[in-house]
């Protein structure tokens, strides 16, 4: 099937449908509307773009061999099709590898790149690496803040795929939980009583964690926080951006974050 022929057929069908219920008595207005429709006011020309090819960087195994990453990262960060399979070696894009190296050295950074280019791995890898090196089970060592719960839910699935799949008990060496307000009271109580290594939340819930007495244990567990990640940073603009900027400052102060 020729994609442009398909597009033209769809546009023709839609054009006939739109014109079928347009009845304009004023001739001048009718001429103007017909001219605009003829020129494609409701159906612009096809947008043709090149699919970007991102420059390759090192593989996870190479970064492990060089001593940059903890050895367990080689088992965690692999391409895994099934929950039981070991998966295939994972090669990073250059921008991912550079972000990982920057984070491992203790630098702050902002990564801006195209959709589907693996921005999440650019912060998940160094966060997991730090937890493995520092030791899991020592409180919350990374907080990932999402602007929408849908993103947090999606990321939860990615974390399960990397951190849990391929391990006999389907748990993996690093713990993570979602705490966004969608959880039941039982789940919330479990998380507060036993904080994970990585906490997925949103900016509204992070504000509540800092202010509500019932989440005080989460604040205590996150003292000395190493990773505070703002996913989709560009969405925070205007007044909301100012609010989130203040929230980041308050979070760093409250947690004594590095």
C-alpha positions as CSV (number, residue, x, y, z in Angstrom):
1,X,0.0,0.0,0.0
2,X,1.3,3.4,-1.0
3,X,1.1,5.7,2.1
4,X,0.5,8.9,0.1
5,X,-2.2,7.3,-2.0
6,X,-3.9,6.2,1.3
7,X,-3.5,9.7,2.7
8,X,-5.2,11.2,-0.4
9,X,-8.1,8.8,-0.2
10,X,-8.6,9.5,3.4
11,X,-8.5,13.3,2.8
12,X,-10.9,13.0,-0.2
13,X,-13.4,11.0,1.9
14,X,-13.2,13.5,4.8
15,X,-13.5,16.4,2.4
16,X,-16.7,15.1,0.9
17,X,-18.0,14.4,4.4
18,X,-17.3,18.0,5.6
19,X,-18.7,19.6,2.5
20,X,-21.9,17.5,2.7
21,X,-23.3,19.5,5.6
22,X,-22.0,23.0,4.7
23,X,-24.8,25.2,3.3
24,X,-23.8,28.9,3.1
25,X,-26.3,31.2,1.5
26,X,-24.0,34.3,1.3
27,X,-22.1,33.9,-1.9
28,X,-19.0,35.8,-0.7
29,X,-18.7,33.7,2.4
30,X,-19.3,30.5,0.5
31,X,-16.6,31.4,-2.0
32,X,-14.2,32.2,0.9
33,X,-14.9,28.9,2.7
34,X,-14.6,26.8,-0.5
35,X,-11.3,28.5,-1.3
36,X,-10.0,27.8,2.1
37,X,-11.1,24.1,2.0
38,X,-9.6,23.8,-1.5
39,X,-6.3,25.1,-0.2
40,X,-6.2,22.5,2.6
41,X,-7.2,24.6,5.6
42,X,-8.5,21.5,7.4
43,X,-6.0,19.0,5.9
44,X,-2.5,20.3,5.5
45,X,0.2,18.6,3.4
46,X,1.9,15.5,4.8
47,X,4.7,16.1,7.2
48,X,7.8,14.2,6.2
49,X,10.6,13.9,8.7
50,X,13.8,11.9,8.9
51,X,14.0,9.3,11.6
52,X,17.0,10.4,13.7
53,X,19.8,8.0,14.2
54,X,21.5,8.7,17.5
55,X,25.3,8.3,17.7
56,X,26.2,5.1,19.5
57,X,28.1,5.1,22.8
58,X,29.5,2.4,25.0
59,X,27.6,-0.7,26.0
60,X,26.7,-1.4,29.6
61,X,29.1,-4.3,29.7
62,X,31.9,-2.0,28.5
63,X,31.1,0.6,31.2
64,X,31.1,-2.3,33.8
65,X,34.5,-3.6,32.5
66,X,36.0,-0.1,32.7
67,X,35.0,0.1,36.4
68,X,32.6,3.0,35.9
69,X,29.5,0.9,36.8
70,X,28.9,-1.7,39.4
71,X,29.1,-5.3,38.0
72,X,25.5,-6.0,38.8
73,X,24.5,-3.3,36.3
74,X,25.6,-5.7,33.6
75,X,22.8,-8.1,34.6
76,X,20.1,-5.5,35.3
77,X,20.4,-3.3,32.2
78,X,19.9,-5.7,29.4
79,X,17.3,-6.0,26.6
80,X,14.8,-8.4,28.2
81,X,11.9,-9.8,26.2
82,X,10.7,-12.2,29.0
83,X,10.6,-12.1,32.7
84,X,12.7,-15.3,33.0
85,X,15.3,-14.6,30.3
86,X,18.7,-13.1,30.8
87,X,18.3,-10.7,27.9
88,X,20.8,-9.3,25.5
89,X,23.6,-6.8,26.1
90,X,22.5,-3.2,25.9
91,X,24.4,-0.6,24.0
92,X,23.7,3.0,24.9
93,X,23.5,6.1,22.7
94,X,26.3,8.5,23.0
95,X,24.2,11.1,24.9
96,X,23.1,8.3,27.4
97,X,26.7,7.3,28.0
98,X,27.8,10.9,28.5
99,X,24.9,11.5,31.0
100,X,25.8,8.4,32.9
101,X,29.5,9.3,33.2
102,X,28.5,12.8,34.3
103,X,26.2,11.5,37.0
104,X,28.7,8.9,38.3
105,X,31.2,11.7,38.7
106,X,28.7,13.5,40.9
107,X,27.7,16.3,38.5
108,X,24.2,17.7,38.0
109,X,23.0,17.7,34.5
110,X,20.0,18.3,32.2
111,X,19.5,16.0,29.2
112,X,17.5,17.3,26.3
113,X,17.0,14.9,23.4
114,X,14.3,13.4,21.1
115,X,11.4,11.2,22.0
116,X,12.3,7.6,22.2
117,X,16.0,8.3,22.7
118,X,16.2,6.7,26.1
119,X,16.2,9.7,28.5
120,X,14.9,7.5,31.3
121,X,18.0,5.2,31.2
122,X,20.2,8.2,31.5
123,X,19.1,8.7,35.1
124,X,18.0,5.1,36.0
125,X,21.5,3.7,35.3
126,X,23.5,6.0,37.5
127,X,20.8,5.9,40.3
128,X,20.8,2.1,40.4
129,X,24.6,2.1,40.1
130,X,24.9,4.4,43.1
131,X,22.5,2.3,45.2
132,X,24.4,-0.9,44.4
133,X,27.7,0.7,45.3
134,X,26.3,2.4,48.5
135,X,24.3,-0.7,49.5
136,X,20.6,-1.3,49.0
137,X,18.2,-1.0,51.9
138,X,19.7,2.1,53.4
139,X,16.7,4.3,52.9
140,X,15.5,6.3,49.9
141,X,18.5,7.1,47.7
142,X,16.7,8.4,44.6
143,X,13.4,10.2,44.1
144,X,12.0,10.5,40.6
145,X,9.4,13.2,40.1
146,X,6.9,13.0,37.2
147,X,4.5,15.7,36.1
148,X,1.7,13.1,35.5
149,X,0.8,9.8,37.1
150,X,0.6,8.1,33.7
151,X,4.3,8.7,33.3
152,X,5.0,7.3,36.7
153,X,2.9,4.2,35.9
154,X,4.8,3.7,32.6
155,X,8.2,4.0,34.3
156,X,7.1,1.5,37.0
157,X,6.8,-1.0,34.2
158,X,10.2,-0.2,32.9
159,X,11.8,-0.6,36.3
160,X,10.2,-4.0,36.7
161,X,11.5,-5.1,33.4
162,X,15.1,-4.1,34.2
163,X,15.4,-4.6,37.9
164,X,13.1,-7.6,38.5
165,X,13.2,-9.6,35.3
166,X,16.0,-12.1,35.0
167,X,16.2,-12.8,38.7
168,X,14.9,-16.0,40.2
169,X,12.7,-14.3,42.8
170,X,11.6,-11.6,40.3
171,X,12.7,-9.0,42.9
172,X,16.2,-8.0,42.0
173,X,18.8,-6.3,44.2
174,X,17.2,-2.8,44.2
175,X,13.8,-1.9,45.6
176,X,11.4,0.7,44.1
177,X,7.8,1.8,44.8
178,X,5.3,4.2,43.4
179,X,3.9,6.8,45.8
180,X,1.6,9.1,43.8
181,X,-1.7,9.0,45.6
182,X,-3.1,6.2,43.5
183,X,-2.1,3.6,46.1
184,X,-4.4,2.1,48.7
185,X,-4.0,3.0,52.4
186,X,-2.4,-0.4,52.9
187,X,0.2,0.2,50.2
188,X,0.9,3.7,51.5
189,X,1.4,2.3,55.0
190,X,3.8,-0.4,53.7
191,X,5.9,2.2,51.8
192,X,6.1,4.6,54.8
193,X,7.0,1.7,57.1
194,X,9.6,0.2,54.8
195,X,10.9,2.9,52.3
196,X,12.3,1.7,49.0
197,X,15.7,2.5,47.5
198,X,13.9,4.4,44.6
199,X,10.7,6.4,45.1
200,X,8.5,7.3,42.1
201,X,6.2,10.2,42.8
202,X,4.8,13.5,41.4
203,X,5.4,17.0,42.5
204,X,2.1,17.4,44.3
205,X,2.8,14.3,46.4
206,X,6.4,15.3,47.1
207,X,5.0,18.5,48.5
208,X,2.7,16.5,50.8
209,X,5.5,14.2,51.8
210,X,7.5,17.2,53.1
211,X,4.6,18.6,55.1
212,X,2.4,15.8,56.4
213,X,3.2,14.1,59.7
214,X,2.2,10.7,58.4
215,X,5.0,10.7,55.8
216,X,7.7,11.8,58.3
217,X,9.4,8.5,58.0
218,X,9.9,8.9,54.3
219,X,11.6,12.2,55.0
220,X,13.9,10.6,57.5
221,X,14.6,7.7,55.1
222,X,15.6,10.2,52.4
223,X,18.2,12.1,54.4
224,X,21.3,12.7,52.4
225,X,19.4,12.0,49.1
226,X,21.8,11.6,46.2
227,X,19.4,11.6,43.2
228,X,16.5,14.0,42.7
229,X,15.2,13.5,39.2
230,X,12.7,15.7,37.4
231,X,11.3,13.8,34.4
232,X,9.9,15.9,31.5
233,X,11.5,19.0,33.0
234,X,10.2,21.2,30.1
235,X,6.6,20.8,31.3
236,X,7.2,23.0,34.4
237,X,6.6,26.6,33.1
238,X,5.2,29.8,34.4
239,X,3.7,29.8,37.9
240,X,3.9,26.0,38.1
241,X,7.6,26.2,37.1
242,X,8.2,28.6,39.9
243,X,6.4,26.4,42.4
244,X,8.4,23.3,41.4
245,X,11.7,25.3,41.6
246,X,10.8,26.3,45.2
247,X,9.9,22.7,45.9
248,X,13.3,21.5,44.7
249,X,15.0,24.0,47.0
250,X,12.9,22.9,49.9
251,X,13.4,19.3,49.2
252,X,17.2,19.7,49.1
253,X,17.1,21.6,52.4
254,X,14.8,19.2,54.2
255,X,16.7,16.2,53.1
256,X,20.2,17.6,53.3
257,X,20.6,16.5,49.7
258,X,24.1,16.6,48.2
